Amino acid sequence: MDESRKQFGDWIKCTERLPKAGVPVLILFNGEVRIGEICWEYPSHEETYEAFRYWDCPYNDGQDWEVLDITHWMPLPKIIE
């Protein structure tokens, strides 16, 4: 088992695949596990009008991270009944 697999388990590298937009997932941010979701912004007032994506915390309005700040993600675990 390679070292990254031991450290991150079933984490998915963001360079390999991103989650569906707007779906909360676990993210790895500077070595800390947090909950985040990928979002798309469609500006209407900028010169380029180009859509861009960023990571956001669905439970903390205004807490967003640059796309490159998040290295890995994984689906939220199922709730125990």
N, C-alpha and C positions, 0 to 999 in steps of 0.2 A: 504494500500500500504506500503510495507516495505521500510526502509530508503535507501537501496542501489538503489531501483527502482526510488525513488524520485530524488536521486542525479545523477544517471546515465541514467535514461530514458530507452531507448531501446538498451543500450550498451550490448554487448555480452561478458561474461567472457572468457578470454583466456583459463582458465582451463576447460571450457565446450566445446569450439569449436574454431578453428582457420580459418581465411579466406583462400581462394585459393591462392597459392603461386604466387607472381608477380602481384597481383591485389591491387592497392592503396585503402586504407580504412582510416577512422578516427581512431586514437589510443589515448589512455589515458596514458600519460607518466608523472609520478610524479605529477599528478593532472592537467597537461596541455594537451590540445587537439592539436594533430599534425596529419599530414598525413604520413602514413608509409605503408610498404608492407612486408609480410613475405617472406623470401628468403631461399633457400637451397644452401649449399656449399658442393661441392664434392671434397675434397682435393685429390691430387694425389701424394703429396710429403711427407705426414706425415706417421708416423709409423702405425697408426690405419687405415687410409684410410676410416674412418667412416664419412658418411654424417651428417651434423648438420644444424639446422635452426637458423635464427636470423632475427630481424626486421631491415629494412633499410628505409631511406628516399628516395623516387624515384626522388626527385628534388634537392638533395644535395649529390653529390657523396662523399662517405666516411663517411657519418653520419649513423652509425648503433648503434643499441641498443641490449642489451642482451635480450633473450627471456623472462626472468622473470621480466625485467624492465617494460614491457607493461602488464597491468592488464586487460584492456577491449578494445574492438574495435567495430566499426559499419560501415556498407557500407557508401560510400560517398552519400550525398543527390543528388537527381536528379537536373539537371540544369534547371532553370526557362526559359521558352521560351518566 
